[in-house]
Amino acid sequence: MKFKKNLYLLLCVILVSFCSCLGIGMDITLNQNGTGTIDLEYQISKSLDSLGRLDGNERWNTIPVGRADFERTLDRLKDIKLISFSTKEDSKNLTFTVKMEFSSIQGLMAFLDASGRNSSFGGNPQSGHIKLTLSEGTENKNANLDNLLARVFESYSVRMSMTFPNTGNLALTDKQGRNLGTIPGSVIVHSGKKVSCSFSLYEVLSSADGMNVEFRW
């Protein structure tokens, strides 16, 4: 089964060949003039963090796991700055909570997907469209592997929301741009001043037809 690196910064670090896990929540607030904030919360299994700390294994730890990592990342980007950063842990996971402020939609997009390959923006702050590619789909579906992924990632989820200056809508589409059907266990608010979606990380990783989140306002 082939997985292409997923979305922007954090979502594109799932290492399927190493069973470490991640869950992410992201809330974007967009103002009328194109400025706004990102509230980010993500979980990393301690096994992934420990792997990254071993000598010679730094290459595995590709996501920012500390304030210094975030500061170094944002230093390379324009129009976005770190407001706050905190962390907590339990027996299984490290949980990071981050707040950032962007001064343009271009700054937001550079943070979400620095390469520009897995996202797009069209329009302007008053009327626009953002598409984020979470998965380009899998090849050669395998029932045994699907069952394994379901068990490994059962406690990790993807949650995204966007608050608009006025009202907008959200759609989940496949790689052909067609609306996806019902995703098991998902909670979706399709329209309003604030739209949101939440679903299991497994549903992203096992998607045969790909998965995009599209925001329009």
Short mmCIF file of the C-alpha atoms (twelve columns), coordinates in Angstrom:
data_MODEL
# 
_entry.id   MODEL 
# 
loop_
_atom_site.group_PDB 
_atom_site.id 
_atom_site.type_symbol 
_atom_site.label_atom_id 
_atom_site.label_alt_id 
_atom_site.label_comp_id 
_atom_site.label_asym_id 
_atom_site.label_seq_id 
_atom_site.Cartn_x 
_atom_site.Cartn_y 
_atom_site.Cartn_z 
_atom_site.pdbx_PDB_model_num 
ATOM 1   C CA . MET A 1   0.000   0.000  0.000  1 
ATOM 2   C CA . LYS A 2   1.339   3.390  -0.931 1 
ATOM 3   C CA . PHE A 3   0.735   6.462  1.201  1 
ATOM 4   C CA . LYS A 4   1.746   9.897  -0.074 1 
ATOM 5   C CA . LYS A 5   2.880   12.410 2.492  1 
ATOM 6   C CA . ASN A 6   -0.180  14.134 3.790  1 
ATOM 7   C CA . LEU A 7   -1.010  17.743 4.347  1 
ATOM 8   C CA . TYR A 8   0.950   20.653 5.752  1 
ATOM 9   C CA . LEU A 9   3.528   20.456 8.452  1 
ATOM 10  C CA . LEU A 10  1.991   18.145 11.038 1 
ATOM 11  C CA . LEU A 11  -0.419  15.965 9.144  1 
ATOM 12  C CA . CYS A 12  2.305   14.932 6.688  1 
ATOM 13  C CA . VAL A 13  4.441   13.196 9.276  1 
ATOM 14  C CA . ILE A 14  2.593   9.933  9.735  1 
ATOM 15  C CA . LEU A 15  5.221   7.283  9.275  1 
ATOM 16  C CA . VAL A 16  3.161   4.273  8.279  1 
ATOM 17  C CA . SER A 17  6.234   2.043  8.286  1 
ATOM 18  C CA . PHE A 18  6.697   2.806  11.996 1 
ATOM 19  C CA . CYS A 19  3.606   2.361  14.141 1 
ATOM 20  C CA . SER A 20  3.722   5.671  15.961 1 
ATOM 21  C CA . CYS A 21  0.595   7.725  16.230 1 
ATOM 22  C CA . LEU A 22  -0.592  11.272 16.042 1 
ATOM 23  C CA . GLY A 23  -3.847  13.137 16.546 1 
ATOM 24  C CA . ILE A 24  -4.445  16.747 15.608 1 
ATOM 25  C CA . GLY A 25  -6.969  19.503 16.163 1 
ATOM 26  C CA . MET A 26  -6.771  22.856 14.373 1 
ATOM 27  C CA . ASP A 27  -9.043  25.890 14.699 1 
ATOM 28  C CA . ILE A 28  -8.553  28.767 12.251 1 
ATOM 29  C CA . THR A 29  -10.169 32.168 12.720 1 
ATOM 30  C CA . LEU A 30  -10.132 34.445 9.662  1 
ATOM 31  C CA . ASN A 31  -10.781 38.170 9.917  1 
ATOM 32  C CA . GLN A 32  -12.250 40.435 7.240  1 
ATOM 33  C CA . ASN A 33  -8.813  41.836 6.336  1 
ATOM 34  C CA . GLY A 34  -7.111  38.454 5.948  1 
ATOM 35  C CA . THR A 35  -5.459  38.357 9.360  1 
ATOM 36  C CA . GLY A 36  -6.322  35.736 11.932 1 
ATOM 37  C CA . THR A 37  -5.238  33.083 14.392 1 
ATOM 38  C CA . ILE A 38  -4.531  29.353 14.439 1 
ATOM 39  C CA . ASP A 39  -5.139  27.309 17.579 1 
ATOM 40  C CA . LEU A 40  -3.392  23.976 17.240 1 
ATOM 41  C CA . GLU A 41  -3.445  20.931 19.498 1 
ATOM 42  C CA . TYR A 42  -1.662  17.747 18.583 1 
ATOM 43  C CA . GLN A 43  -0.745  14.486 20.245 1 
ATOM 44  C CA . ILE A 44  2.338   12.395 19.677 1 
ATOM 45  C CA . SER A 45  2.743   8.934  21.075 1 
ATOM 46  C CA . LYS A 46  5.714   8.748  23.404 1 
ATOM 47  C CA . SER A 47  7.190   5.997  21.259 1 
ATOM 48  C CA . LEU A 48  7.601   8.452  18.373 1 
ATOM 49  C CA . ASP A 49  9.131   11.112 20.588 1 
ATOM 50  C CA . SER A 50  11.528  8.603  22.148 1 
ATOM 51  C CA . LEU A 51  12.591  7.346  18.747 1 
ATOM 52  C CA . GLY A 52  13.504  10.846 17.684 1 
ATOM 53  C CA . ARG A 53  15.710  11.299 20.738 1 
ATOM 54  C CA . LEU A 54  17.865  8.233  20.081 1 
ATOM 55  C CA . ASP A 55  21.292  8.823  18.591 1 
ATOM 56  C CA . GLY A 56  21.154  8.428  14.842 1 
ATOM 57  C CA . ASN A 57  17.365  8.511  14.705 1 
ATOM 58  C CA . GLU A 58  16.780  12.252 14.472 1 
ATOM 59  C CA . ARG A 59  15.578  11.761 10.910 1 
ATOM 60  C CA . TRP A 60  12.431  10.043 12.209 1 
ATOM 61  C CA . ASN A 61  11.337  12.966 14.337 1 
ATOM 62  C CA . THR A 62  10.175  15.326 11.620 1 
ATOM 63  C CA . ILE A 63  7.543   17.307 13.519 1 
ATOM 64  C CA . PRO A 64  8.145   20.188 15.916 1 
ATOM 65  C CA . VAL A 65  7.954   18.773 19.437 1 
ATOM 66  C CA . GLY A 66  9.059   21.790 21.444 1 
ATOM 67  C CA . ARG A 67  8.754   25.558 21.539 1 
ATOM 68  C CA . ALA A 68  12.225  25.960 20.045 1 
ATOM 69  C CA . ASP A 69  11.239  23.737 17.121 1 
ATOM 70  C CA . PHE A 70  8.188   25.896 16.443 1 
ATOM 71  C CA . GLU A 71  10.171  29.100 16.710 1 
ATOM 72  C CA . ARG A 72  12.729  27.807 14.213 1 
ATOM 73  C CA . THR A 73  9.952   26.791 11.839 1 
ATOM 74  C CA . LEU A 74  8.158   30.135 12.049 1 
ATOM 75  C CA . ASP A 75  11.420  32.080 11.696 1 
ATOM 76  C CA . ARG A 76  11.571  30.765 8.136  1 
ATOM 77  C CA . LEU A 77  8.040   31.908 7.317  1 
ATOM 78  C CA . LYS A 78  6.620   35.357 6.710  1 
ATOM 79  C CA . ASP A 79  3.436   36.815 8.149  1 
ATOM 80  C CA . ILE A 80  3.016   34.371 11.037 1 
ATOM 81  C CA . LYS A 81  4.222   34.412 14.632 1 
ATOM 82  C CA . LEU A 82  3.971   32.279 17.734 1 
ATOM 83  C CA . ILE A 83  1.730   33.623 20.510 1 
ATOM 84  C CA . SER A 84  1.798   30.797 23.053 1 
ATOM 85  C CA . PHE A 85  3.029   27.236 23.485 1 
ATOM 86  C CA . SER A 86  2.366   24.639 26.177 1 
ATOM 87  C CA . THR A 87  2.726   20.903 26.647 1 
ATOM 88  C CA . LYS A 88  1.403   18.164 28.914 1 
ATOM 89  C CA . GLU A 89  1.783   14.413 29.046 1 
ATOM 90  C CA . ASP A 90  0.112   11.272 30.257 1 
ATOM 91  C CA . SER A 91  1.186   7.647  30.249 1 
ATOM 92  C CA . LYS A 92  0.708   7.324  26.493 1 
ATOM 93  C CA . ASN A 93  0.952   10.683 24.744 1 
ATOM 94  C CA . LEU A 94  2.571   14.087 24.663 1 
ATOM 95  C CA . THR A 95  -0.008  16.812 23.952 1 
ATOM 96  C CA . PHE A 96  1.065   20.194 22.572 1 
ATOM 97  C CA . THR A 97  -1.127  23.313 22.484 1 
ATOM 98  C CA . VAL A 98  0.001   26.163 20.248 1 
ATOM 99  C CA . LYS A 99  -1.500  29.530 19.301 1 
ATOM 100 C CA . MET A 100 -0.230  31.503 16.317 1 
ATOM 101 C CA . GLU A 101 -1.201  34.724 14.614 1 
ATOM 102 C CA . PHE A 102 -1.017  35.333 10.856 1 
ATOM 103 C CA . SER A 103 -1.094  38.698 9.092  1 
ATOM 104 C CA . SER A 104 -2.150  37.373 5.672  1 
ATOM 105 C CA . ILE A 105 -3.794  34.316 4.158  1 
ATOM 106 C CA . GLN A 106 -0.526  33.692 2.322  1 
ATOM 107 C CA . GLY A 107 1.172   33.428 5.705  1 
ATOM 108 C CA . LEU A 108 -1.472  30.941 6.836  1 
ATOM 109 C CA . MET A 109 -0.996  28.829 3.710  1 
ATOM 110 C CA . ALA A 110 2.787   28.841 4.025  1 
ATOM 111 C CA . PHE A 111 2.443   27.371 7.499  1 
ATOM 112 C CA . LEU A 112 -0.142  24.779 6.502  1 
ATOM 113 C CA . ASP A 113 1.787   23.597 3.465  1 
ATOM 114 C CA . ALA A 114 5.174   25.194 2.835  1 
ATOM 115 C CA . SER A 115 5.683   23.168 -0.360 1 
ATOM 116 C CA . GLY A 116 2.371   24.284 -1.851 1 
ATOM 117 C CA . ARG A 117 1.785   20.792 -3.231 1 
ATOM 118 C CA . ASN A 118 -1.005  19.737 -0.885 1 
ATOM 119 C CA . SER A 119 -3.063  22.901 -0.619 1 
ATOM 120 C CA . SER A 120 -4.488  25.745 -2.657 1 
ATOM 121 C CA . PHE A 121 -6.041  29.161 -2.049 1 
ATOM 122 C CA . GLY A 122 -8.105  31.246 -4.408 1 
ATOM 123 C CA . GLY A 123 -9.948  34.514 -4.065 1 
ATOM 124 C CA . ASN A 124 -9.379  37.111 -1.362 1 
ATOM 125 C CA . PRO A 125 -10.019 37.610 2.368  1 
ATOM 126 C CA . GLN A 126 -13.618 38.626 1.720  1 
ATOM 127 C CA . SER A 127 -14.509 35.784 -0.672 1 
ATOM 128 C CA . GLY A 128 -12.227 32.814 -1.039 1 
ATOM 129 C CA . HIS A 129 -11.571 29.093 -1.144 1 
ATOM 130 C CA . ILE A 130 -8.987  26.936 0.648  1 
ATOM 131 C CA . LYS A 131 -8.420  23.273 -0.167 1 
ATOM 132 C CA . LEU A 132 -6.250  21.049 2.029  1 
ATOM 133 C CA . THR A 133 -5.326  17.549 0.863  1 
ATOM 134 C CA . LEU A 134 -5.240  15.096 3.752  1 
ATOM 135 C CA . SER A 135 -4.705  12.004 1.606  1 
ATOM 136 C CA . GLU A 136 -4.325  11.244 -2.088 1 
ATOM 137 C CA . GLY A 137 -5.731  7.787  -1.551 1 
ATOM 138 C CA . THR A 138 -4.325  4.304  -1.201 1 
ATOM 139 C CA . GLU A 139 -3.542  1.675  -3.795 1 
ATOM 140 C CA . ASN A 140 -4.310  -2.033 -3.560 1 
ATOM 141 C CA . LYS A 141 -6.543  -2.062 -0.486 1 
ATOM 142 C CA . ASN A 142 -5.690  -4.852 1.945  1 
ATOM 143 C CA . ALA A 143 -8.232  -6.004 4.539  1 
ATOM 144 C CA . ASN A 144 -5.609  -7.237 7.011  1 
ATOM 145 C CA . LEU A 145 -3.694  -3.980 6.879  1 
ATOM 146 C CA . ASP A 146 -6.923  -2.015 7.226  1 
ATOM 147 C CA . ASN A 147 -7.743  -3.945 10.403 1 
ATOM 148 C CA . LEU A 148 -4.274  -3.252 11.792 1 
ATOM 149 C CA . LEU A 149 -4.546  0.471  11.044 1 
ATOM 150 C CA . ALA A 150 -7.972  0.579  12.690 1 
ATOM 151 C CA . ARG A 151 -6.530  -0.852 15.922 1 
ATOM 152 C CA . VAL A 152 -3.332  1.227  15.952 1 
ATOM 153 C CA . PHE A 153 -5.010  4.565  15.223 1 
ATOM 154 C CA . GLU A 154 -8.361  4.038  16.948 1 
ATOM 155 C CA . SER A 155 -7.730  6.637  19.662 1 
ATOM 156 C CA . TYR A 156 -6.368  9.351  17.354 1 
ATOM 157 C CA . SER A 157 -8.497  11.815 15.450 1 
ATOM 158 C CA . VAL A 158 -8.337  14.705 13.014 1 
ATOM 159 C CA . ARG A 159 -10.400 17.770 13.907 1 
ATOM 160 C CA . MET A 160 -10.499 21.015 11.930 1 
ATOM 161 C CA . SER A 161 -12.610 24.147 12.105 1 
ATOM 162 C CA . MET A 162 -12.672 27.559 10.484 1 
ATOM 163 C CA . THR A 163 -14.479 30.682 11.641 1 
ATOM 164 C CA . PHE A 164 -15.235 33.178 8.862  1 
ATOM 165 C CA . PRO A 165 -15.799 36.956 8.865  1 
ATOM 166 C CA . ASN A 166 -19.387 36.271 7.806  1 
ATOM 167 C CA . THR A 167 -20.571 32.790 6.776  1 
ATOM 168 C CA . GLY A 168 -19.071 29.958 4.781  1 
ATOM 169 C CA . ASN A 169 -19.188 26.249 4.151  1 
ATOM 170 C CA . LEU A 170 -17.087 23.108 4.377  1 
ATOM 171 C CA . ALA A 171 -16.973 20.087 2.087  1 
ATOM 172 C CA . LEU A 172 -15.084 16.802 2.203  1 
ATOM 173 C CA . THR A 173 -14.137 15.662 -1.286 1 
ATOM 174 C CA . ASP A 174 -12.144 12.882 -2.913 1 
ATOM 175 C CA . LYS A 175 -9.137  13.339 -5.222 1 
ATOM 176 C CA . GLN A 176 -11.519 13.845 -8.162 1 
ATOM 177 C CA . GLY A 177 -13.283 16.679 -6.356 1 
ATOM 178 C CA . ARG A 178 -16.457 14.677 -5.716 1 
ATOM 179 C CA . ASN A 179 -18.230 14.993 -2.373 1 
ATOM 180 C CA . LEU A 180 -17.431 12.115 -0.060 1 
ATOM 181 C CA . GLY A 181 -20.218 10.088 1.415  1 
ATOM 182 C CA . THR A 182 -20.772 9.612  5.109  1 
ATOM 183 C CA . ILE A 183 -17.562 8.936  7.013  1 
ATOM 184 C CA . PRO A 184 -18.097 6.518  9.923  1 
ATOM 185 C CA . GLY A 185 -17.909 8.271  13.287 1 
ATOM 186 C CA . SER A 186 -17.512 11.723 11.755 1 
ATOM 187 C CA . VAL A 187 -19.071 14.929 13.065 1 
ATOM 188 C CA . ILE A 188 -19.401 17.658 10.420 1 
ATOM 189 C CA . VAL A 189 -20.860 21.176 10.462 1 
ATOM 190 C CA . HIS A 190 -21.145 22.073 6.771  1 
ATOM 191 C CA . SER A 191 -22.222 25.725 6.890  1 
ATOM 192 C CA . GLY A 192 -22.384 28.773 9.126  1 
ATOM 193 C CA . LYS A 193 -20.083 31.367 10.589 1 
ATOM 194 C CA . LYS A 194 -18.029 28.473 11.985 1 
ATOM 195 C CA . VAL A 195 -17.703 25.148 10.153 1 
ATOM 196 C CA . SER A 196 -15.937 22.044 11.412 1 
ATOM 197 C CA . CYS A 197 -15.189 18.388 10.830 1 
ATOM 198 C CA . SER A 198 -13.927 15.588 13.044 1 
ATOM 199 C CA . PHE A 199 -13.127 11.988 12.145 1 
ATOM 200 C CA . SER A 200 -10.786 9.149  12.991 1 
ATOM 201 C CA . LEU A 201 -7.197  9.337  11.746 1 
ATOM 202 C CA . TYR A 202 -7.772  5.809  10.467 1 
ATOM 203 C CA . GLU A 203 -10.355 7.124  7.993  1 
ATOM 204 C CA . VAL A 204 -7.693  9.398  6.476  1 
ATOM 205 C CA . LEU A 205 -5.006  6.736  6.264  1 
ATOM 206 C CA . SER A 206 -7.326  4.088  4.819  1 
ATOM 207 C CA . SER A 207 -9.108  6.327  2.310  1 
ATOM 208 C CA . ALA A 208 -9.100  4.638  -1.109 1 
ATOM 209 C CA . ASP A 209 -10.247 7.689  -3.086 1 
ATOM 210 C CA . GLY A 210 -8.334  10.397 -1.274 1 
ATOM 211 C CA . MET A 211 -9.629  13.064 1.106  1 
ATOM 212 C CA . ASN A 212 -9.672  16.858 0.859  1 
ATOM 213 C CA . VAL A 213 -11.100 19.422 3.255  1 
ATOM 214 C CA . GLU A 214 -12.436 22.461 1.386  1 
ATOM 215 C CA . PHE A 215 -13.412 25.755 3.010  1 
ATOM 216 C CA . ARG A 216 -15.390 28.397 1.064  1 
ATOM 217 C CA . TRP A 217 -16.589 31.805 2.217  1 
# 
